[in-house]
């Protein structure tokens, strides 16, 4: 703080930035974050800082409702699962993944039809 005015840090990824320069701003405490996405941003910040620190990422901050915390982690998991599915899309196609199988003897069947038949590609369940 200089001269009684607080400096606002802009957290933006500018066009043309290199990937290694993404998110190069300093970490911010949860109490300093504002808005409805503060908890989500805080979790994402912790993951970017050290994605191997599972206990640190899952640690419930003071004054945060446990249900909200769990919900935000579930939402983060779904977002990352979607990213994984998008990355797998070119790999999993009709030629490489003709059936959904659990083991050599178990094949998933599609229950949408009157009589169950072999399930379509697993990737088509996730990505329309």
C-alpha positions as CSV (number, residue, x, y, z in Angstrom):
1,X,0.0,0.0,0.0
2,X,1.4,3.4,-1.0
3,X,0.1,6.8,-0.1
4,X,-3.1,5.4,1.3
5,X,-4.2,3.6,-1.9
6,X,-4.1,-0.1,-2.4
7,X,-2.6,-1.4,-5.7
8,X,-5.0,-3.8,-7.4
9,X,-3.2,-6.8,-9.1
10,X,-4.7,-7.7,-12.5
11,X,-4.9,-11.5,-12.8
12,X,-5.1,-12.0,-16.5
13,X,-3.5,-14.1,-19.1
14,X,-2.6,-11.7,-21.9
15,X,-2.9,-12.7,-25.6
16,X,0.4,-14.1,-26.9
17,X,1.6,-15.2,-23.4
18,X,3.7,-18.3,-23.2
19,X,2.3,-21.2,-21.2
20,X,5.1,-21.0,-18.6
21,X,4.1,-17.4,-18.0
22,X,0.4,-18.3,-17.3
23,X,-0.6,-17.7,-13.7
24,X,2.7,-16.1,-12.7
25,X,1.1,-13.7,-10.3
26,X,1.5,-14.2,-6.5
27,X,-0.8,-16.4,-4.5
28,X,-3.8,-14.8,-2.8
29,X,-5.4,-15.9,0.5
30,X,-9.0,-17.1,0.5
31,X,-9.9,-14.2,2.7
32,X,-8.6,-11.8,0.1
33,X,-10.6,-13.4,-2.8
34,X,-14.0,-11.9,-3.6
35,X,-17.1,-13.2,-5.5
36,X,-19.0,-16.3,-5.9
37,X,-16.1,-18.3,-7.3
38,X,-13.6,-17.5,-4.6
39,X,-13.5,-21.1,-3.2
40,X,-13.1,-22.5,-6.7
41,X,-10.3,-20.1,-7.5
42,X,-8.6,-20.9,-4.2
43,X,-8.7,-24.7,-4.9
44,X,-7.4,-24.1,-8.4
45,X,-4.6,-21.9,-7.0
46,X,-3.6,-24.7,-4.6
47,X,-3.5,-27.3,-7.4
48,X,-1.4,-25.1,-9.6
49,X,1.0,-24.4,-6.7
50,X,1.6,-28.1,-6.0
51,X,-0.7,-30.7,-7.4
52,X,1.1,-33.4,-5.5
53,X,0.2,-31.9,-2.1
54,X,-3.1,-33.8,-1.8
55,X,-3.5,-33.1,1.9
56,X,-2.9,-29.4,1.5
57,X,-5.4,-29.2,-1.4
58,X,-8.1,-31.0,0.6
59,X,-7.4,-29.2,3.9
60,X,-10.6,-27.3,4.9
61,X,-9.9,-23.6,5.5
62,X,-11.3,-21.9,8.6
63,X,-14.8,-20.4,8.2
64,X,-15.7,-22.4,5.1
65,X,-18.7,-24.7,5.2
66,X,-17.6,-28.3,4.7
67,X,-20.5,-29.0,2.3
68,X,-19.5,-26.0,0.1
69,X,-15.8,-27.2,0.2
70,X,-16.7,-30.7,-0.8
71,X,-19.0,-29.5,-3.6
72,X,-16.2,-27.3,-5.0
73,X,-13.8,-30.2,-5.0
74,X,-16.4,-32.4,-6.8
75,X,-16.8,-29.6,-9.3
76,X,-13.1,-29.4,-9.8
77,X,-12.9,-33.1,-10.3
78,X,-15.6,-33.0,-13.0
79,X,-13.8,-30.2,-14.8
80,X,-10.5,-32.1,-14.8
81,X,-12.3,-35.3,-15.9
82,X,-13.8,-33.4,-18.9
83,X,-10.3,-32.2,-19.8
84,X,-9.1,-35.8,-19.8
85,X,-11.9,-37.0,-22.0
86,X,-11.2,-34.2,-24.5
87,X,-7.5,-35.3,-24.6
88,X,-8.6,-38.9,-25.1
89,X,-11.0,-38.2,-28.0
90,X,-8.5,-38.6,-30.8
91,X,-7.2,-41.8,-29.2
92,X,-10.5,-43.5,-28.6
93,X,-12.5,-44.0,-31.8
94,X,-14.4,-46.8,-33.5
95,X,-11.3,-48.5,-34.7
96,X,-9.3,-48.4,-31.5
97,X,-12.1,-48.8,-29.0
98,X,-14.9,-50.8,-30.7
99,X,-16.5,-51.9,-27.4
100,X,-16.7,-50.7,-23.8
101,X,-15.0,-53.5,-21.8
102,X,-14.2,-53.9,-18.1
103,X,-12.2,-57.1,-18.5
104,X,-11.7,-59.7,-21.2
105,X,-14.9,-61.4,-20.1
106,X,-17.1,-58.4,-19.2
107,X,-18.6,-56.1,-21.9
108,X,-20.8,-53.1,-21.0
109,X,-24.2,-53.1,-22.6
110,X,-26.3,-50.1,-23.4
111,X,-29.6,-50.2,-21.4
112,X,-31.3,-47.5,-23.4
113,X,-32.7,-49.9,-25.9
114,X,-35.5,-52.4,-25.4
115,X,-33.1,-55.3,-25.6
116,X,-29.6,-54.5,-24.3
117,X,-26.9,-54.4,-26.9
118,X,-23.2,-53.7,-27.0
119,X,-22.6,-50.2,-25.7
120,X,-21.3,-47.5,-28.0
121,X,-17.9,-46.0,-27.6
122,X,-17.3,-44.8,-24.1
123,X,-16.0,-41.4,-25.4
124,X,-19.4,-40.8,-27.0
125,X,-21.1,-40.9,-23.6
126,X,-18.9,-38.0,-22.5
127,X,-18.4,-35.9,-25.6
128,X,-21.5,-35.6,-27.8
